[in-house]
Amino acid sequence: METTFLVIGGVGVIVLALSVIVGDLFHFGHPDVDGPFSVPAVAGFIGAFGFAGAAVGALTGGNGLLMPVVGGVVAAVPTAWLATRLSRLALNMRTDATPTQRDMIGTTGVVVTPITGNGFGEVRISLGGQPLKVSARAEKPIALGARVFVVEATSPTSVIVEETPL
């Protein structure tokens, strides 16, 4: 009997893994369903029911089906609720805005390819906490390793800079 409950629990884990890996492939009802019959809730319920039922069956010696079923349901209901809450929190998680071209203006950086007079070079700036190497132009030559200030972003990959004192 424990084997049957373990297989049921395994099916719940597989359904949950598929819903995470494959994404929104499986739905019950409307594609935007979010509630007690969402895939994470059903998978959590099935998994907890199977594993808790197997545990209760093993602890009670396998005498009868009532105790494993009751134990499985007692564990499955809060697990399904928790799975629903966690999936809802993950879907509605606030994230930082994606950095834009305007966000480069005012940043400081370092010249990684020397900038020639009225020509181009490259600078490394930090945008959104990540290093970003962009083409750079300046009114006068700037040497390798010099600190610069971005005064204009002409494209998502090109800026106009001025040298700053150390």
C-alpha positions in Angstrom: 0.0 0.0 0.0 2.9 2.4 0.8 4.2 1.9 -2.7 0.9 3.1 -4.2 1.0 6.2 -2.1 4.6 6.8 -3.0 3.7 6.5 -6.7 0.9 9.1 -6.2 3.4 11.4 -4.5 5.9 10.9 -7.3 3.2 11.8 -9.8 2.6 15.1 -7.9 6.3 15.9 -7.9 6.5 15.2 -11.7 3.5 17.4 -12.5 5.0 20.2 -10.4 8.4 19.9 -12.1 6.8 19.9 -15.5 4.7 22.9 -14.7 7.9 24.8 -13.6 10.0 23.6 -16.5 7.5 23.7 -19.3 5.6 26.7 -17.9 2.0 27.4 -18.7 1.4 24.3 -20.8 -1.2 22.7 -18.5 -4.2 24.6 -17.3 -7.5 23.7 -15.7 -10.2 25.9 -17.2 -9.2 29.4 -18.3 -5.5 30.0 -19.0 -5.3 32.7 -16.3 -6.8 30.5 -13.6 -5.2 31.3 -10.3 -6.7 29.7 -7.2 -7.4 26.4 -5.7 -7.3 24.5 -9.0 -4.1 25.9 -10.4 -1.4 23.5 -11.5 0.9 24.2 -8.5 -2.1 23.7 -6.1 -3.1 20.4 -7.7 0.5 19.1 -7.9 1.2 20.1 -4.3 -2.0 18.4 -3.2 -1.2 15.2 -5.0 2.4 15.1 -3.9 1.7 15.8 -0.3 -1.3 13.3 -0.3 0.9 10.5 -1.7 3.9 11.0 0.5 2.0 11.7 3.7 -0.3 8.7 3.0 2.8 6.5 2.6 4.3 7.8 5.8 1.1 7.2 7.8 0.6 3.8 6.2 4.1 2.8 7.2 3.6 4.2 10.8 0.3 2.4 11.3 1.6 -0.9 9.9 -0.5 -0.9 6.8 -3.7 -1.8 8.5 -6.5 -0.4 6.5 -6.8 2.4 4.1 -8.6 5.0 6.2 -5.7 6.3 8.2 -3.3 6.8 5.2 -6.1 8.6 3.3 -6.9 10.9 6.2 -3.2 11.6 6.9 -2.7 12.4 3.2 -5.6 14.8 3.1 -4.5 16.5 6.3 -1.0 17.1 4.8 -2.3 17.9 1.3 -4.7 20.7 2.0 -2.1 23.1 3.6 0.5 22.1 1.0 -1.9 23.0 -1.8 -2.7 26.3 -0.2 1.1 27.0 0.3 1.9 26.0 -3.3 -0.8 28.4 -4.5 0.5 31.3 -2.3 4.1 30.7 -3.3 3.3 30.5 -7.0 1.2 33.7 -6.8 4.0 35.5 -5.0 6.5 34.4 -7.6 4.3 35.5 -10.5 3.6 38.9 -9.0 7.1 39.6 -7.7 8.3 43.1 -8.2 11.5 43.6 -10.1 13.7 46.5 -10.9 13.1 48.4 -14.1 15.2 47.5 -17.1 18.0 50.0 -17.5 17.5 52.3 -20.5 19.7 54.5 -22.7 18.9 57.5 -20.5 20.2 55.7 -17.4 23.8 55.8 -18.9 23.8 59.7 -18.7 25.7 60.8 -15.5 27.5 57.5 -14.9 31.2 57.4 -14.5 33.5 54.9 -16.2 37.0 53.9 -17.3 38.5 54.1 -20.7 39.3 50.5 -21.9 40.2 51.4 -25.5 41.9 54.9 -25.9 39.6 57.6 -27.4 41.2 59.4 -30.3 40.6 63.1 -31.1 37.0 63.3 -32.5 37.2 59.6 -32.8 35.9 56.6 -31.0 37.1 54.4 -28.2 35.5 52.2 -25.6 34.6 52.8 -22.0 33.4 50.5 -19.2 30.6 51.9 -17.1 28.3 50.3 -14.5 24.7 50.2 -15.4 22.2 48.6 -13.1 25.0 47.1 -11.1 26.5 45.4 -14.1 29.6 46.3 -16.0 28.9 47.5 -19.6 31.4 48.2 -22.3 30.2 50.8 -24.8 31.6 52.8 -27.7 32.6 56.3 -26.6 33.4 59.6 -28.3 35.0 62.7 -26.9 36.0 66.2 -28.1 39.6 65.5 -27.3 41.8 62.3 -27.0 41.5 60.4 -23.7 44.1 57.9 -22.7 43.6 54.3 -21.6 42.6 54.0 -17.9 41.4 57.5 -17.6 38.2 58.1 -15.6 35.3 59.6 -17.6 31.8 61.0 -17.1 29.0 60.2 -19.6 27.4 63.4 -20.8 25.2 62.0 -23.5 23.9 58.6 -24.7 23.6 58.7 -28.5 22.4 55.0 -28.7 22.1 52.0 -26.4 25.7 51.2 -27.2 27.4 54.5 -27.7 28.1 57.5 -25.4 29.8 60.9 -25.4 32.1 61.3 -22.5 34.4 63.9 -20.8 37.5 63.1 -18.8 37.2 63.7 -15.1 40.0 64.4 -12.7 41.0 61.6 -10.4 
